[in-house]
Amino acid sequence: MAANSSLSSPMDPLAREKNARGIQLIEDMTRNADTVQKNFLSEILTRNSDTEYLKKFNLNGATDQETFKSKIPIITYDDIEPFVRRIADGDRSPILSSLPISEFIFSSGTSSGEPKLIPSGREESNRRHLLFSLMTSIINLLVDLVDVEIGKEYEVVITNSSGLYRYRMGDVLKVTGFHHKSPKLQFVRRKNVLLNIDWEKTNEVDLQEAVGHAAELLRKFGTSVVDYTSYADTSTIPGHYVIYWELQASLKEDLCEKVIEQCCIAMEESLNPIYRLLRVDGSIGPLEIRVVKSGTFEELMNYAISKGGSIGQYKVPRCVSFKPIVDILDSRVLATSFSTSLPKSTRE
């Protein structure tokens, strides 16, 4: 019986030509990253100079990077939400962009559970479709950034044609190398994700390091942490940190409680000195690890998407507070353990 030709034959000529054009476009853009970025900014500012938002900053026709950075503040979603809501409610005046907003992209809203409305015009939509088609032709996603250094971390601030100007994405990326003049970027974490019970502040880096240190104890038992998140539980007095772990393989029942208890202790020893001081003082309760069923974090992603989140933008939340998300996690708990000893404090 003959094999299916669509599966056995090499890529057809049209597909090969499309891939070749895509690769050439990537090559051209990455060789001239600085020029491409400056020209794109100038195009955006020229087109949107009469928008309500940009008029506030008196650019007076300037389209260069220096003036743009000196006059336009770095913003978060809270700064533009009133403008976005007006557009979503049907206001067709040039508020953020001179071109019509054709759709809204829902962010995953993973920390609070409430997705954000990100305006998008037809031009921006076309760019996204182009990017997705190009990704079949390349291994690394290349982003137009200049003046960055290999090994350093940077927070992403974007400007686009749909009315986001110096918009803080909240993502921290690491430069791992360069392709021509464009950096190769690796996602590191969300910025300023905090656990907080008293006056300590535990950010995502602190949490990630503590989880990594504790997870080392799991190796000799043939398992590892697939994914994790956290929750500041203030329903108890004192409040305490809850860490949700999904494991690669289950621990034997007679070992699970003791091993996870040791992981709790190891995590607390790895957290910052203020946390340890407040634990010793009794202002923070013992850290708790709740082991959840396999597939729990996939369930969280499905929930975010069902609420309008984009699968392409979804990132596992490292700190949660939204009750429906906490409820999903708690409904899938297999085992729970607490730290049974106090961490070393800086007073000792």
N, C-alpha and C positions, 0 to 999 in steps of 0.2 A: 504494500500500500504506500502510495506516495506521501511524503511529508508535507505538511502545510507550508506553502511557500512563504506566507507572511511571517512565519516563525524562523524558517531556515535560511532565507535569503539575506544578503547583507543589506545595509541601509540603502534605500532608494536614492537616485540622483538628486531629487528635489530636497530630500531631507539632508543629504550631504552638503548641498549648496547652502541651505539655510544655516546649518551648523557652521560652515566656513565663514559666512557673513557675520554670524554672531561672534565667533572667535576674533575675527578681524576688528569688529567694533570694540570689543574688550581691549584688544591690543592698542588700538588708536587712542582710546580714552585713558588707559593707564600710562601710556607714554607721555601724555600731555595733561596730567591730572590737574595741575595748578591752573592752566589756561581754561580747561573745561569748567572748573569750579567757578572761576572769576566771571566767565562769560555767562554761565547759568544764573549766577546771582544778579548780574547786571540786567539780564532779560526779565527776571522776576520783578525786580524793583522798578524797572521802566513800565512794565505792564500794569503793576498794581499800585502805582504812585498815587492814584486818586482814591484809593480805598480808605474807608473810615479809620481803620486801625493805623495804617502807615502815616496818615495825615497828622496824627497826634504828635509825631516825633520830628516834624519839620526837616525832612531830608532835603528839601529844596532841589529836587532833581538829581541828587547825588546817587550814584550806583556802585561806588567802589567799596571794597571790603572794609577799609579803615573807617570811613564815615559810618557805614552800616553798624560795625561793632561798637563804635563810640556812642551812637545815638539810640540804637535799638536794644532794650534790655533782654537778658536771658529770662525766659518765662517757663512756667509750668502750666498744666491744664487748667488749674484754678483761675489763672489770669485771663484765659480766653473763653472760659465756659459761658459767660453771659453772651458773648458774640456768637458762639456756636449754637446756643439755644435759640437765639433769634433766627439764625439761618434755618435750623431744624423746624422752627415754627412757621416758616414760610416767607420770611423777609428776603426779598430778592434784590435789595440794594447792594452795592459793592462794599461789603463790610470787611471781609478779610481778603477776598480775591476779586479781581475785575471780571473773571470768567465765572460762569454758573457752577455752583456746587452740585454735582450730579449724583453723589452718593455719600454715605457716611460709613467709615470703617470703624467697627467696634473693636476697641482694645480689649484684651482679655480681662482687665480689671482684677487681676488675681489677688491682690492684697486685701481689697475691700469687698470684692465680689460684684461690684457695680461697674459694668463696662463704660468706657468713655467714648464719646462720639468724635471721631477724627474726620474733619471734612476732606473730601477728595473730589477733584474735578475730572473731566474726561481725559485731560492731558496726563494727569497723575496716574489715572487708571491704566492708560496706554503704556506708561513707563513700567508699571508693575507687571503687566502682561509680557512686555518685552523682557524684563528681568527674569521672569519665570521660564520663558522660552530659552533664554541664554544659559540658565543654570544647568540645562541638559548638556551643554557643551563645555562647561568648565568645572574644575574641582573645587576651587576656593572662590567664595564671594568676595569681590574686590570693591571697596568703597572709596570714593574720591575724597581723600583727606591728604593734607600736606603738612609739613613741619611737625611730624611725629617721629618718635624714636622707637626702635625695636626693644621689646622687653618692658616698655612703660605702659601704664594703664590710663585710659582716657574716658571721660564721660561724654556720651553722644548728645550733641546739640544740633538740630537740623533746621534747615530752611527749605521750603518747597513751593511749588507753583500754586498750591491750593490754599495758601494763607497761613501757613505755620512759619513764624519768623523767630529764629533763635530759640526753638522749642526744645526744652530739656526732656529727653526721652526717659531718663532714669536708668539707662543701661550703662554699665562700665565694660569697655572692651580693652583687650590687650593686643598690642601690635606684635605679631609673630614673625614678620618678614615683609618683604616688598616684592611686588611684581611690577617691573619698570619703576615708575614713580608713585605708584599707589600701594598703600599698605594692605597686608593680609591681616584680618582681624579675627580675634577669638572672643566669644562672649565669656565674661568672667562672672558677673553678678548684677543684681539690681542695686542701685545706690540707696544708702540710708534706710535700709530695712531694719527696723529696731524691735528688740524685745525690751520691755521696760516694766518693772514692778514697783520699784521705789525711785531712787535717783540715779541708779546705774543705767547705762545705755549699751546694749549689746547689738552691734551691727552685723551685717551678713558675713563679713570676713571673720569676725570673732566666732560666730556660730559655725561657719564652715570648718574652721580650724579645730574647734572643739569636737565636732562630729567626726572629722577625719582622725583625730587622736584616739577617740573612744572606739571607733570602728576597727582600729588595728587589733583590738582584743578579739575580734570575731574571726580573724584569719585562721587560727589554729583549730577552729571548729568548722571550717569549710564553708563559711558564708561571708557575706558582705552587705553593706547598705546599698540598695538599689536607688532609693530616693528618700528624701526627708523634708519635713517642714516643722514649724514650731508654733506655739500659742502661749501667750502670757495669761495664765489662768488666775484671775482675781476673785473668783467665786469662793475661794478658801481664804482663811486668815492664818498666817500671811499668804500672799499670793506666791505662785511658783511657776517655773518654766515647764511646759509640756513639750516634749520632742516626739514627733511621730516618725517611726522608721518602717520602711518596707524592706524586708531582707531578701537576698537572692535565693537563699534556701533556708528552710525552717530549722530551728535548733531543736534538739531532743527535749522533750517535755521536762525531764528531770534536771536539765541543765539551764533551760531558758531563763528562769527567774534569777538564778545566781549570776549568770553571765551578763544579763542586761543590767542587773544591779551594779556590777563592776563597771559597766559602760557608763552608767549614771555618775558614778564617782569620778571616773576619768574625765568626763565632760566638765564637771564642776571644777576640777583641778586646772582645766585648760582655759576657763573663762577669765575675764579681766579682773584685776585686783579689787575694783569697787564691788563687783558682784560677790566675790569671795568674802569681802569684809561684811557686806550686808547679810550674807548667809550665816556667818559666824555670829553676828549680832542678833539674828533671829528676825530680821526685817524681810527676808525672802525664805520661802519654804524649800524643802528638798526637791531637787530636779527630778522629773518623772519622764521615763521613756515608755511610750505606748507602741508596741509592735503591731502593725496592721497587716491585713490580708494582702496577698499578691494581687496586683491589678488595681490597688486603691488609687494610685496616682494617675492612672489612666482614667479612672472614674472621675477624679477631680477635673481633668482636662475635658472630658465629655460634658461635665456640668457647665464649665465656663463657655464651651462652644454652644451649648443649648441656650445660654443667656445672651447670645449674640457675639461672643468672643471669636476671634480669628485663630484658626489652627496654626497659621503661619506666624502669628505673633505670640502664641501662648508660651509662657515660661512657668515652670513649677514655682509656686509662691513659697518663699522660705519663711515667711511669717504670716499667719492667718488670724483674722478676727471676725470675719463675716460668719454669722451663726449657721447658715445652711452648709457652708464648707466644713466648719467644725463638726457639725452633726454627721456629715458623710464620713469624716475621719473616725469619729467615735463609734459609729455603727459597724466599723470594720476592724475593731481592735481585737487582737488575739491574745495579747499578754501585756501586763503592766508591771513596771518595777520602779522603785524610788531609790535615790541615793541614801545610803544608810550611815554616812559619816560626813563630818564637816570638812570642807576644803581648807587648805592652809591659807591663813589670812596674812596680810602685810604687817599686821601688828605683832605676829609671832616672831 
